[in-house]
Amino acid sequence: MPASAPPQHFLSAPPEVRLTRAFEAPFANFLATARTCYSSKGVIGDVELNERWTDLAKSLYMAGHHTTLQHAQFQFALSNVSRHFLWAFLHSHPFYNSEQVSQRYVEVKPGNVAVPPLEGEALTRYRAAVERQMEDYRELIRLLTPVTADAYFERFGKVSGVPVLLNTSFNLKGEPIVNTPAQALATFTRSGMDVLVLGDCVVDKHATGDPAACA
């Protein structure tokens, strides 16, 4: 028999698989996997449970985000694997469920892509194709954002009669939704918002005098 060709390795960082949990605290793990979906920091570890996280769990369940409840036996953290690998192989397994960093909310960082074992012209073309794809992605966002924003706010204003849109998910990325006035103020001071309305009080971050005015 002819000798088999030696294995070829990707030029990017090798895949990393870590066993992270054998589920001593499944509820905390459920919250951590949910936060992973919206975090730019990668895989999030278990969190210390408090009232805010319990409220987050309720809102996730009511919103239909139930896949995070299916981590029932062992949890592995996978790094340096392609999105195609997840969808073509792992998602076809009947006893597998995953949460991954969302490409809708977290932009892929330069160089953070799988690079197959190519060389010469083939490698040059591959890298150029990846960069072109990312450029097109950013250009699409640039072109669509003002168009969709205008259409959205025009429709919203016609329906409500009020040219203001309230984002009811009051939280920063990777954090639970605020549940008390103190939490709202803490989040407000660390956000890019200019004004916060709490009941009959208005807090202006850029006010020259008293930043809070209450009726």
C-alpha positions as CSV (number, residue, x, y, z in Angstrom):
1,M,0.0,0.0,0.0
2,P,1.3,3.5,-0.8
3,A,2.3,5.5,2.2
4,S,-0.4,8.0,3.3
5,A,0.3,11.7,3.1
6,P,1.4,13.3,6.3
7,P,-1.4,15.3,8.0
8,Q,-1.7,18.9,7.2
9,H,-2.4,21.5,9.9
10,F,-4.2,24.8,9.6
11,L,-2.0,27.8,9.6
12,S,-4.2,29.5,12.2
13,A,-4.1,28.6,15.8
14,P,-5.0,25.0,16.5
15,P,-8.5,24.1,18.0
16,E,-8.7,24.1,21.7
17,V,-11.1,21.9,23.6
18,R,-11.5,22.3,27.4
19,L,-13.8,20.4,29.7
20,T,-15.2,23.3,31.9
21,R,-18.1,21.8,33.8
22,A,-19.6,18.6,35.1
23,F,-22.6,20.6,36.4
24,E,-22.5,21.2,40.1
25,A,-24.6,24.4,39.5
26,P,-26.7,24.0,36.4
27,F,-28.7,27.1,36.9
28,A,-25.6,29.3,37.1
29,N,-24.3,27.6,34.0
30,F,-27.5,28.4,32.1
31,L,-27.0,32.1,32.9
32,A,-23.4,32.0,31.8
33,T,-24.1,30.3,28.5
34,A,-26.8,32.9,27.8
35,R,-24.4,35.8,28.5
36,T,-21.9,34.2,26.2
37,C,-24.2,34.8,23.3
38,Y,-24.0,38.6,23.7
39,S,-20.4,39.0,25.0
40,S,-17.4,40.2,23.1
41,K,-15.2,38.6,25.7
42,G,-15.7,35.0,24.5
43,V,-16.9,32.2,26.8
44,I,-18.3,33.6,30.1
45,G,-17.9,31.6,33.3
46,D,-20.5,31.0,35.9
47,V,-21.8,34.1,37.7
48,E,-22.6,34.7,41.3
49,L,-26.3,34.5,41.5
50,N,-28.4,37.4,42.8
51,E,-31.8,38.9,42.2
52,R,-30.6,40.5,38.9
53,W,-29.6,37.2,37.4
54,T,-32.8,35.5,38.5
55,D,-34.7,38.2,36.6
56,L,-32.5,37.7,33.6
57,A,-33.3,34.0,33.7
58,K,-37.1,34.7,33.7
59,S,-36.8,37.1,30.8
60,L,-34.7,34.7,28.7
61,Y,-37.2,31.9,29.3
62,M,-40.2,34.1,28.4
63,A,-38.4,35.3,25.3
64,G,-38.0,31.8,24.1
65,H,-34.2,31.5,24.5
66,H,-34.5,27.9,25.7
67,T,-31.4,26.3,24.1
68,T,-29.3,27.6,27.1
69,L,-31.3,25.3,29.3
70,Q,-30.2,22.2,27.5
71,H,-26.6,22.0,28.9
72,A,-27.4,19.1,31.1
73,Q,-24.3,16.9,31.5
74,F,-20.9,18.2,30.5
75,Q,-19.8,21.5,29.1
76,F,-16.8,22.0,26.8
77,A,-15.4,25.3,25.7
78,L,-14.2,25.3,22.1
79,S,-11.8,27.9,20.7
80,N,-10.3,28.4,17.3
81,V,-12.9,26.4,15.4
82,S,-14.7,27.7,12.3
83,R,-18.4,28.5,12.2
84,H,-18.7,26.0,9.3
85,F,-17.4,23.3,11.7
86,L,-20.1,24.1,14.2
87,W,-22.9,24.0,11.7
88,A,-21.8,21.2,9.4
89,F,-20.7,18.7,12.1
90,L,-21.6,19.5,15.7
91,H,-25.1,20.8,15.1
92,S,-26.0,17.5,13.4
93,H,-25.3,15.5,16.6
94,P,-28.5,14.5,18.4
95,F,-27.1,15.0,21.9
96,Y,-25.3,18.3,21.3
97,N,-26.2,21.9,22.0
98,S,-24.1,25.0,21.8
99,E,-24.0,28.7,22.4
100,Q,-21.5,30.7,20.4
101,V,-20.4,34.3,20.2
102,S,-23.0,36.0,18.0
103,Q,-21.8,37.4,14.6
104,R,-24.8,39.7,14.6
105,Y,-23.6,41.6,17.7
106,V,-19.9,40.9,17.8
107,E,-17.7,41.8,14.8
108,V,-15.1,39.3,13.8
109,K,-11.7,40.7,14.8
110,P,-8.9,40.9,12.1
111,G,-6.9,37.7,11.9
112,N,-9.5,35.8,14.0
113,V,-10.5,33.4,11.2
114,A,-9.5,29.8,10.4
115,V,-6.7,29.6,7.8
116,P,-6.4,26.2,6.0
117,P,-3.0,24.7,5.0
118,L,-2.4,26.7,1.9
119,E,0.7,28.3,0.5
120,G,1.7,30.6,-2.3
121,E,-1.0,32.1,-4.6
122,A,-3.7,30.0,-3.0
123,L,-3.0,31.4,0.5
124,T,-2.8,35.0,-0.9
125,R,-6.2,34.5,-2.6
126,Y,-7.7,33.1,0.5
127,R,-6.6,35.9,2.7
128,A,-7.8,38.4,0.1
129,A,-11.2,36.8,0.0
130,V,-11.5,36.9,3.8
131,E,-10.6,40.6,3.9
132,R,-13.0,41.4,1.0
133,Q,-15.8,39.6,2.8
134,M,-15.2,41.7,5.9
135,E,-15.0,44.9,3.9
136,D,-18.3,44.0,2.2
137,Y,-19.8,43.3,5.6
138,R,-18.8,46.6,7.0
139,E,-19.9,48.4,3.9
140,L,-23.3,46.7,4.0
141,I,-23.8,47.9,7.6
142,R,-22.8,51.4,6.6
143,L,-25.2,51.5,3.7
144,L,-28.2,49.9,5.4
145,T,-28.0,51.5,8.8
146,P,-29.3,55.0,7.8
147,V,-31.9,53.5,5.4
148,T,-33.3,51.1,8.0
149,A,-33.2,53.7,10.7
150,D,-35.2,56.2,8.7
151,A,-37.8,53.6,7.7
152,Y,-38.1,52.3,11.3
153,F,-38.5,55.6,13.0
154,E,-40.9,56.8,10.3
155,R,-43.2,53.8,10.9
156,F,-42.8,54.0,14.7
157,G,-43.7,57.7,14.7
158,K,-46.8,57.2,12.6
159,V,-48.1,54.4,14.9
160,S,-47.4,56.0,18.2
161,G,-47.5,59.7,17.4
162,V,-44.5,60.2,19.6
163,P,-41.1,60.6,17.9
164,V,-39.2,58.8,20.6
165,L,-38.3,55.1,20.8
166,L,-37.7,53.5,24.2
167,N,-35.3,50.5,24.4
168,T,-36.8,48.5,27.2
169,S,-33.7,46.3,27.4
170,F,-31.9,48.6,29.8
171,N,-28.5,47.0,30.2
172,L,-24.9,47.1,28.9
173,K,-23.6,44.3,26.8
174,G,-22.9,41.2,28.9
175,E,-24.8,42.4,31.9
176,P,-28.3,41.6,33.2
177,I,-31.2,44.0,32.7
178,V,-31.5,46.7,35.4
179,N,-34.2,46.0,38.0
180,T,-33.9,48.9,40.5
181,P,-33.3,52.7,40.3
182,A,-29.8,52.2,41.8
183,Q,-28.9,49.7,39.1
184,A,-30.4,52.1,36.4
185,L,-28.2,55.0,37.7
186,A,-25.1,52.8,37.8
187,T,-25.7,51.6,34.2
188,F,-26.5,55.1,33.0
189,T,-23.3,56.6,34.3
190,R,-21.2,54.0,32.4
191,S,-23.2,54.2,29.2
192,G,-23.2,56.6,26.3
193,M,-26.7,57.9,27.2
194,D,-27.2,61.6,27.9
195,V,-30.5,61.6,29.8
196,L,-32.2,59.2,32.1
197,V,-35.8,59.4,33.1
198,L,-36.8,57.7,36.4
199,G,-40.4,58.1,37.2
200,D,-40.9,61.9,37.5
201,C,-37.2,62.6,37.7
202,V,-34.9,63.5,34.8
203,V,-31.1,63.0,35.1
204,D,-29.0,65.0,32.6
205,K,-25.4,63.8,32.4
206,H,-24.3,67.1,30.9
207,A,-26.3,69.5,33.1
208,T,-24.2,72.4,34.4
209,G,-26.2,72.7,37.7
210,D,-28.1,70.0,39.5
211,P,-28.0,67.0,37.2
212,A,-31.4,65.7,38.5
213,A,-34.7,67.5,38.3
214,C,-37.8,66.0,39.7
215,A,-41.4,67.2,39.3
